[in-house]
Amino acid sequence: MAQPLDPRDSIAPGIKEWEEFRASLAAALLHAWLLSEFDQVSPGYFRELEGRFDDGFANAEIMVRDDPTYDGDVPVQWLKGGVTFFDKAFADELYDLLFPHHDAEGDYRFMAGGLAVVALQGAFEAFAKSQNIDLSGGATTAVRKHILKTTGRDLDAATADLMADCEATRHLFAHNRGIIDEAYIRRVPNCRRLVQDRREVDFDTVAEFARALRRAAVLIRNSKSQRTS
């Protein structure tokens, strides 16, 4: 008996991109969900994790000193034993992304939540581009124009506001280490946050963004189906 095909393996126009978007959405939500619950069961983990990175950098320096032919890979130990080696450039990049503010207890938690938003927005933009939407003027504006043009109605205000916030939050974590700047305040409707504040992200934030992006993606998908039917 033939096994059913994974819809992400389909070559039918629109199906593959839609299924990849849904999978990415679920992955980002799972990331935020696990982070939220893990923070409850092991609140001291993040400081300890940064310490294991610090030990790895120190051990790599010792190994290079003892053996000049050593390639400099950084050994980062696992909590329950075992080691993963990262090349030095990649280890530096990971450390900078996960602990950019040198505040171990809140740093990883803060950045990890923001990176879930980066993944969400990236998945949404990839789907929109696959539907031939030009995002060069900003994803939220471009998608709203596309939906208005193809359906005759604009997004509801709550969805549009959440999309704008998600896009602006993604920019903060991708380019400004999660710290609010003037561009964020301009882009987010009715923003009450201040420049130099952290843009804190929790599970509810990620879930709200995910629901808003999915609503917009459904409208994009349905409008294309109507045009091709």
Secondary structure, DSSP 4 states (H G I P E B T S, - for coil): -PPPPPGGG--STTHHHHHHHHHHHHHHHHHHHHHHHHHHH-TTHHHHHHHHHHHHHHHHHHHHHH-TT---PEEEE-TTS-EEEE-HHHHHHHHHHHSTTS-HHHHHHHHHHHHHHHHHHHHHHHHHHHTT---TT-HHHHHHHHHHHHHSSPPPHHHHHHHHHHHHHHHHHHHSTTB--HHHHHHSTT----TT-B----HHHHHHHHHHHHHHHHHHHHHHHHHH-
